[in-house]
Amino acid sequence: MSEEVQQNDRFWLYVGITVFVIVTGILLIKQSENEKFAPIKQQVEEENAQLNIRVLKNY
């Protein structure tokens, strides 16, 4: 009986470690993508700021 309980405890430990590794991997990949596209994002923001001109007509 005690062997089954210990095996069950190890199962949840393995599940927890696996989930942690997967989530950490996803976060690392996401962070590297953000760093890779940061210059492009900055350029797009600058272009949008330059194009954000209001045209006022005098009637």
PyMOL CGO cylinders between C-alpha atoms (Angstrom):
from pymol import cmd
from pymol.cgo import CYLINDER

trace = [
    CYLINDER, 0.00, 0.00, 0.00, 2.80, 2.45, 0.84, 0.3, 1, 1, 1, 1, 1, 1,
    CYLINDER, 2.80, 2.45, 0.84, 4.47, 1.72, -2.51, 0.3, 1, 1, 1, 1, 1, 1,
    CYLINDER, 4.47, 1.72, -2.51, 1.33, 2.87, -4.35, 0.3, 1, 1, 1, 1, 1, 1,
    CYLINDER, 1.33, 2.87, -4.35, 1.15, 6.10, -2.35, 0.3, 1, 1, 1, 1, 1, 1,
    CYLINDER, 1.15, 6.10, -2.35, 4.81, 6.92, -3.00, 0.3, 1, 1, 1, 1, 1, 1,
    CYLINDER, 4.81, 6.92, -3.00, 4.40, 6.13, -6.71, 0.3, 1, 1, 1, 1, 1, 1,
    CYLINDER, 4.40, 6.13, -6.71, 1.38, 8.45, -6.83, 0.3, 1, 1, 1, 1, 1, 1,
    CYLINDER, 1.38, 8.45, -6.83, 3.39, 11.24, -5.16, 0.3, 1, 1, 1, 1, 1, 1,
    CYLINDER, 3.39, 11.24, -5.16, 6.17, 10.85, -7.71, 0.3, 1, 1, 1, 1, 1, 1,
    CYLINDER, 6.17, 10.85, -7.71, 3.63, 10.97, -10.53, 0.3, 1, 1, 1, 1, 1, 1,
    CYLINDER, 3.63, 10.97, -10.53, 2.40, 14.43, -9.45, 0.3, 1, 1, 1, 1, 1, 1,
    CYLINDER, 2.40, 14.43, -9.45, 5.99, 15.55, -8.94, 0.3, 1, 1, 1, 1, 1, 1,
    CYLINDER, 5.99, 15.55, -8.94, 6.80, 14.55, -12.52, 0.3, 1, 1, 1, 1, 1, 1,
    CYLINDER, 6.80, 14.55, -12.52, 3.67, 16.27, -13.80, 0.3, 1, 1, 1, 1, 1, 1,
    CYLINDER, 3.67, 16.27, -13.80, 4.57, 19.45, -11.91, 0.3, 1, 1, 1, 1, 1, 1,
    CYLINDER, 4.57, 19.45, -11.91, 8.16, 19.45, -13.19, 0.3, 1, 1, 1, 1, 1, 1,
    CYLINDER, 8.16, 19.45, -13.19, 6.98, 18.82, -16.76, 0.3, 1, 1, 1, 1, 1, 1,
    CYLINDER, 6.98, 18.82, -16.76, 4.47, 21.68, -16.62, 0.3, 1, 1, 1, 1, 1, 1,
    CYLINDER, 4.47, 21.68, -16.62, 7.11, 23.98, -15.13, 0.3, 1, 1, 1, 1, 1, 1,
    CYLINDER, 7.11, 23.98, -15.13, 9.61, 23.13, -17.88, 0.3, 1, 1, 1, 1, 1, 1,
    CYLINDER, 9.61, 23.13, -17.88, 7.04, 23.65, -20.63, 0.3, 1, 1, 1, 1, 1, 1,
    CYLINDER, 7.04, 23.65, -20.63, 5.85, 27.01, -19.24, 0.3, 1, 1, 1, 1, 1, 1,
    CYLINDER, 5.85, 27.01, -19.24, 9.44, 28.18, -18.74, 0.3, 1, 1, 1, 1, 1, 1,
    CYLINDER, 9.44, 28.18, -18.74, 10.31, 27.20, -22.31, 0.3, 1, 1, 1, 1, 1, 1,
    CYLINDER, 10.31, 27.20, -22.31, 7.32, 29.08, -23.70, 0.3, 1, 1, 1, 1, 1, 1,
    CYLINDER, 7.32, 29.08, -23.70, 8.23, 32.20, -21.70, 0.3, 1, 1, 1, 1, 1, 1,
    CYLINDER, 8.23, 32.20, -21.70, 11.85, 32.08, -22.88, 0.3, 1, 1, 1, 1, 1, 1,
    CYLINDER, 11.85, 32.08, -22.88, 10.77, 31.75, -26.51, 0.3, 1, 1, 1, 1, 1, 1,
    CYLINDER, 10.77, 31.75, -26.51, 8.29, 34.60, -26.13, 0.3, 1, 1, 1, 1, 1, 1,
    CYLINDER, 8.29, 34.60, -26.13, 10.96, 36.83, -24.55, 0.3, 1, 1, 1, 1, 1, 1,
    CYLINDER, 10.96, 36.83, -24.55, 13.44, 36.13, -27.35, 0.3, 1, 1, 1, 1, 1, 1,
    CYLINDER, 13.44, 36.13, -27.35, 10.77, 37.00, -29.93, 0.3, 1, 1, 1, 1, 1, 1,
    CYLINDER, 10.77, 37.00, -29.93, 10.08, 40.31, -28.17, 0.3, 1, 1, 1, 1, 1, 1,
    CYLINDER, 10.08, 40.31, -28.17, 13.79, 41.16, -28.16, 0.3, 1, 1, 1, 1, 1, 1,
    CYLINDER, 13.79, 41.16, -28.16, 14.18, 40.17, -31.81, 0.3, 1, 1, 1, 1, 1, 1,
    CYLINDER, 14.18, 40.17, -31.81, 11.30, 42.34, -33.04, 0.3, 1, 1, 1, 1, 1, 1,
    CYLINDER, 11.30, 42.34, -33.04, 11.91, 45.32, -30.72, 0.3, 1, 1, 1, 1, 1, 1,
    CYLINDER, 11.91, 45.32, -30.72, 13.68, 47.46, -33.38, 0.3, 1, 1, 1, 1, 1, 1,
    CYLINDER, 13.68, 47.46, -33.38, 10.89, 46.80, -35.88, 0.3, 1, 1, 1, 1, 1, 1,
    CYLINDER, 10.89, 46.80, -35.88, 8.25, 47.71, -33.31, 0.3, 1, 1, 1, 1, 1, 1,
    CYLINDER, 8.25, 47.71, -33.31, 10.09, 50.94, -32.49, 0.3, 1, 1, 1, 1, 1, 1,
    CYLINDER, 10.09, 50.94, -32.49, 10.29, 51.83, -36.19, 0.3, 1, 1, 1, 1, 1, 1,
    CYLINDER, 10.29, 51.83, -36.19, 6.56, 51.23, -36.66, 0.3, 1, 1, 1, 1, 1, 1,
    CYLINDER, 6.56, 51.23, -36.66, 5.77, 53.42, -33.64, 0.3, 1, 1, 1, 1, 1, 1,
    CYLINDER, 5.77, 53.42, -33.64, 7.96, 56.21, -35.03, 0.3, 1, 1, 1, 1, 1, 1,
    CYLINDER, 7.96, 56.21, -35.03, 6.25, 55.98, -38.43, 0.3, 1, 1, 1, 1, 1, 1,
    CYLINDER, 6.25, 55.98, -38.43, 2.83, 56.09, -36.80, 0.3, 1, 1, 1, 1, 1, 1,
    CYLINDER, 2.83, 56.09, -36.80, 3.87, 59.15, -34.80, 0.3, 1, 1, 1, 1, 1, 1,
    CYLINDER, 3.87, 59.15, -34.80, 4.99, 60.88, -37.99, 0.3, 1, 1, 1, 1, 1, 1,
    CYLINDER, 4.99, 60.88, -37.99, 1.76, 60.01, -39.79, 0.3, 1, 1, 1, 1, 1, 1,
    CYLINDER, 1.76, 60.01, -39.79, -0.43, 61.13, -36.90, 0.3, 1, 1, 1, 1, 1, 1,
    CYLINDER, -0.43, 61.13, -36.90, -1.18, 64.56, -38.33, 0.3, 1, 1, 1, 1, 1, 1,
    CYLINDER, -1.18, 64.56, -38.33, -4.53, 66.24, -37.88, 0.3, 1, 1, 1, 1, 1, 1,
    CYLINDER, -4.53, 66.24, -37.88, -5.81, 68.25, -40.79, 0.3, 1, 1, 1, 1, 1, 1,
    CYLINDER, -5.81, 68.25, -40.79, -7.98, 71.17, -39.75, 0.3, 1, 1, 1, 1, 1, 1,
    CYLINDER, -7.98, 71.17, -39.75, -10.08, 72.95, -42.32, 0.3, 1, 1, 1, 1, 1, 1,
    CYLINDER, -10.08, 72.95, -42.32, -11.18, 76.52, -41.91, 0.3, 1, 1, 1, 1, 1, 1,
    CYLINDER, -11.18, 76.52, -41.91, -14.69, 76.98, -43.24, 0.3, 1, 1, 1, 1, 1, 1,
]
cmd.load_cgo(trace, "trace")
